[in-house]
Structures are given as structure tokens and as C-alpha cells.
């Protein structure tokens, strides 16, 4: 006997549309809801069912996938009596970007009304979904994750379950975004250096792609040093980075380009030097952040 698979997708931005399509490709009966019906038209042509009332969309499936602008929009959609009355026994997979506090609030609300809750954070753009390396952070009660895992694996091959502490996925999302934006600021400063020296920017891009695996392997190693708490020099003494970041700053001034990123980097390493960490592993810079 063929198993009937149903899922509801609430929110039809680019990511929501992608999620609905991926489910349909796996032979799910997909109900969709969005404030603007026109966004659902293409999905209806492909086999989805649009329900104009969000409570009907919630009632259509046992798995509810939320992907809207923010948690404020989620609460505006869900926090009404018609929806609340139909939640018992259902599993909500929240794939809207939010804060750890948002995740805790939504889990408490969902559990209060008899629903299971999984909080998730997608780490890629819509066109990068459903790849083996597509990463999605998820957290929440283990039984809710076990029930949701098959659906989540449709969306990406690298599902990182971070445990029952529901805020973990949002917190890891913040951490990964902090890394991303820090890297992007460094990249844009690198572009300024390239332009000042006359290198093609696309050459810089290709070189960064080539060297990044080595850089990330080094960062993984430094993470292990931090975890161990043993900052004895094994790979890279902090003193090297003190000199390097100061050189970047002085060269930026000589090029007459923006120096804000370079000044920030150099200031952190200078503070670590003054604090006496110069003869420790580079990872000892974390002590400045902790202080």
C-alpha cells in the first residue's frame, strides 16, 4: 500500500517556493499558504494546493513548514484561535531566521498547544538547496527531530542536529553569520588592495577559492586548541599575526584605501600582545574576546 505523504508550506518567498517544489518532487501532497495568492499560482500549476485560509493549510498536514520574513510574521500568522485549535499532534518545522530567544518562545507556544517544534536555520541560498553539502542547522526535542528528519533530508544532505536545546540552531546561525560577515569585510578590503595594486578582482576571487580550504582547515585546528584550553605554540605563534596585521594596516594607509577593517584587526592583535599572549598559539586571541 502506497504511503500518502502530506506537508504544508507557509510562506512563499523564493525559499518557500523552493521548499514546496522539493517536496513535490518527492511525491508529497503539498498544501501552501501565502498572504499574496499570486505567489502560489506557479506552484498550483505544478501540483500544489493553495488554501486561502491559513487554518485550513495547517489542518491539511501533520508537518507544517514555516518560512516567512521573520518570527514576528510567524507569530502574526499562527497566534490566532483557528490555527491554535488545529495544532495538536502536528509538527512545526520553523525555517525562518530568528534569534535564540525567538526559538524558545515559539517552542513554548507550540508545546502549549500540543504541537511538536523544530527550529532550523538554512545556510544556503534557494538555488543551493537539496545538494549533498547543503547545510541546515536544526534543534529541538529528539522525537520531533526524528519525525522531521526525512523531510529535512529532502531539503539538504548536511542536516546538523544540534540537540534538544531549541535555541541551538539559531545560536549556531548567528555564529556562522558572524564568521561570514567578518570574512566578507576582509574580502572587500582585499578587493581594495587588489584594485590599488592593479590586480583583476576576478583573479583575487579565484585565488581566495583556492586557498580557502587550507585556511578553514587551520581554523578548525585552532578551534581544537581553544576547546582544549592549551595555548602552547604548535602551529602559529600569535606574534606572527601581530606583525602581519600591522603590515596590512600600514600598507592600507600607503595605498590610501579604507583602513577600518585593517585597524580593527591590528588593534585586537596588539591588545593580545600587550596582554602577554605573543608567545602563545594564535588561538589565544580568544582571550581578548572573552575579556
C-alpha positions in Angstrom: 0.0 0.0 0.0 1.4 3.4 -1.0 2.0 5.8 1.9 0.4 9.2 1.4 2.8 11.9 2.3 1.4 15.4 3.1 3.1 18.6 4.0 2.1 22.2 4.3 4.4 25.1 3.4 3.6 28.5 4.9 5.3 31.4 3.2 6.2 31.6 -0.5 9.2 33.7 -0.9 12.0 32.3 -3.0 13.0 29.8 -0.3 9.4 28.8 0.5 8.7 28.1 -3.2 11.9 26.1 -3.4 10.9 24.0 -0.3 7.5 23.3 -1.8 8.9 22.2 -5.1 11.4 19.9 -3.5 8.6 18.2 -1.5 6.5 17.8 -4.6 9.5 16.2 -6.4 9.5 13.6 -3.7 5.8 12.9 -4.3 4.4 14.8 -1.3 0.9 16.3 -1.5 1.8 19.9 -0.7 -0.6 22.5 0.6 0.6 26.1 0.5 -0.4 29.3 2.0 0.8 32.9 1.5 -0.7 36.3 2.1 -0.4 37.0 -1.6 -2.1 34.3 -3.6 -0.3 35.2 -6.8 2.9 33.8 -5.5 1.2 30.4 -5.2 -0.1 30.3 -8.8 3.0 28.7 -10.3 3.1 26.1 -7.6 -0.6 25.3 -8.2 0.2 24.7 -11.8 2.9 22.2 -10.7 0.5 20.3 -8.4 0.4 22.1 -5.1 -2.9 23.0 -3.4 -3.4 26.7 -2.4 -5.6 27.2 0.7 -6.7 30.8 1.2 -7.3 30.3 4.9 -4.1 29.6 6.9 -6.0 27.4 9.4 -7.1 25.2 6.5 -3.5 24.9 5.4 -2.4 23.9 8.9 -5.2 21.3 9.1 -4.1 19.8 5.7 -1.0 18.1 7.0 0.8 16.8 10.1 4.0 18.5 9.1 3.9 22.3 8.9 7.0 24.1 7.4 7.2 27.8 8.1 9.5 30.0 6.0 8.5 33.7 6.2 10.2 37.0 6.8 10.8 36.8 10.5 9.4 35.5 13.8 7.1 38.5 14.1 5.5 37.4 10.8 5.3 33.8 12.1 3.5 34.9 15.3 1.2 37.1 13.3 0.2 34.1 11.2 0.0 31.4 13.9 -1.2 33.2 17.0 -4.9 33.1 16.3 -7.5 30.7 17.7 -8.4 28.9 14.5 -4.8 27.9 13.9 -4.2 27.1 17.6 -7.1 24.8 17.8 -5.8 22.6 14.9 -2.2 22.2 16.1 -2.5 19.2 18.5 -0.2 16.4 17.3 1.3 18.3 14.4 5.0 19.0 13.9 6.1 22.6 13.1 9.4 22.9 11.3 10.4 26.6 11.6 12.9 27.6 8.9 12.5 31.4 9.4 15.7 33.2 10.5 15.4 34.4 14.1 17.2 34.7 17.5 17.7 32.1 20.2 15.0 33.8 22.3 12.6 33.6 19.3 13.1 29.9 19.1 12.5 29.4 22.8 9.3 31.4 22.7 7.9 29.5 19.7 8.7 26.1 21.2 6.9 27.0 24.4 3.9 28.3 22.5 3.8 25.2 20.2 4.1 22.7 23.0 1.4 24.6 25.0 -1.0 23.8 22.1 0.0 20.2 21.7 2.4 20.6 18.8 6.0 19.4 18.3 8.5 22.0 17.3 11.8 22.0 15.4 13.8 25.2 14.9 16.0 25.4 11.9 18.4 27.7 10.1 19.2 27.2 6.4 22.8 28.1 5.5 22.5 28.5 1.7 20.5 30.3 -1.0 17.5 28.8 -2.7 19.4 27.6 -5.7 21.8 25.7 -3.4 19.1 23.6 -1.8 19.0 19.8 -2.0 22.7 19.3 -2.5 24.7 16.8 -0.5 26.6 19.7 1.1 23.5 21.9 1.8 23.7 22.6 5.5 20.7 23.2 7.7 21.1 23.6 11.5 18.2 22.2 13.5 17.4 21.8 17.2 14.5 20.7 19.3 13.1 17.7 21.1 14.7 14.4 19.7 11.3 12.8 19.0 10.3 15.9 16.9 13.6 15.7 15.0 13.2 12.0 14.4 9.7 12.6 12.9 11.0 15.5 10.8 14.3 14.1 9.6 13.1 12.5 6.4 11.6 15.9 5.3 14.6 17.8 6.3 16.8 15.5 4.2 14.8 16.4 1.2 16.0 20.0 1.7 19.7 19.2 2.2 22.2 16.5 2.7 24.0 18.0 5.6 21.4 18.2 8.4 23.2 19.3 11.6 21.0 18.3 14.6 22.4 20.3 17.5 20.4 18.7 20.3 17.3 19.3 22.3 18.1 22.8 23.4 15.8 24.6 20.9 17.9 27.8 20.8 21.0 26.0 19.5 20.2 26.2 15.7 19.6 30.0 15.9 22.7 30.5 18.0 24.8 28.5 15.6 23.3 30.5 12.7 24.4 33.7 14.5 27.9 32.2 14.9 28.2 31.2 11.2 26.9 34.6 10.0 29.4 36.3 12.3 32.1 34.3 10.5 30.6 35.1 7.1 30.3 38.8 7.6 33.7 39.1 9.1 35.1 37.2 6.1 33.2 39.4 3.7 34.6 42.6 5.3 38.1 41.1 4.9 37.2 40.2 1.3 36.1 43.7 0.4 39.3 45.1 2.0 41.2 42.6 -0.1 39.4 43.9 -3.2 40.6 47.4 -2.3 44.2 46.2 -2.1 43.8 44.4 -5.4 42.4 47.4 -7.1 45.0 49.7 -5.7 47.8 47.4 -6.9 46.1 46.7 -10.3 45.2 43.1 -9.9 41.9 42.0 -11.6 39.3 41.4 -8.9 38.2 38.1 -10.5 41.8 36.9 -10.1 41.5 37.6 -6.4 38.3 35.7 -6.3 39.9 32.6 -7.9 42.9 32.7 -5.6 40.7 33.0 -2.5 38.7 30.0 -3.6 42.0 28.0 -4.0 43.4 29.0 -0.6 40.2 28.8 1.4 40.3 25.1 2.1 43.7 25.5 3.8 42.5 28.5 5.8 39.4 26.7 7.0 41.5 23.6 8.0 43.7 25.9 10.0 40.7 27.5 11.7 39.3 24.0 12.6 42.7 23.2 14.2 42.6 26.5 16.1 39.1 25.7 17.3 40.5 22.4 18.8 43.2 24.4 20.5 40.6 26.7 22.1 38.5 23.7 23.1 41.5 22.1 24.8 42.5 25.3 26.6 46.2 24.5 25.9 47.6 27.6 24.1 51.2 26.4 23.8 52.5 27.1 20.3 52.0 24.2 18.0 51.3 25.7 14.6 51.3 29.5 14.5 52.6 31.9 17.3 50.4 34.9 17.8 53.5 37.2 17.3 53.4 36.4 13.5 49.8 37.8 13.3 50.7 40.9 15.3 53.3 41.8 12.7 51.1 40.7 9.7 48.0 42.8 10.7 50.2 45.8 11.4 51.7 45.4 7.9 48.3 45.3 6.4 47.3 48.4 8.2 50.4 50.4 7.2 50.1 49.2 3.6 46.4 50.2 3.5 47.5 53.7 4.6 50.1 53.8 1.9 47.6 52.7 -0.7 45.2 55.5 0.6 42.3 52.9 0.8 39.8 52.4 3.7 41.6 51.3 6.8 38.8 50.5 9.2 38.9 46.7 8.9 42.7 46.7 9.0 42.7 49.0 12.1 40.3 46.7 13.8 42.3 43.5 13.1 45.6 45.1 14.1 44.1 46.5 17.3 42.9 43.1 18.5 46.3 41.5 18.0 48.1 44.5 19.6 45.9 44.1 22.7 46.8 40.4 22.8 50.5 41.3 22.6 50.2 43.8 25.4 48.3 41.2 27.5 51.3 38.9 27.2 49.9 36.3 24.7 52.5 37.0 22.0 54.4 33.7 22.6 51.3 31.6 22.6 49.3 29.9 19.8 47.4 32.3 17.6 44.2 30.9 19.1 45.0 32.7 22.4 43.4 35.8 20.8 40.1 34.3 22.0 41.2 35.5 25.5 40.7 39.1 24.3 37.2 38.4 23.2 36.4 36.6 26.4 37.6 39.6 28.5 
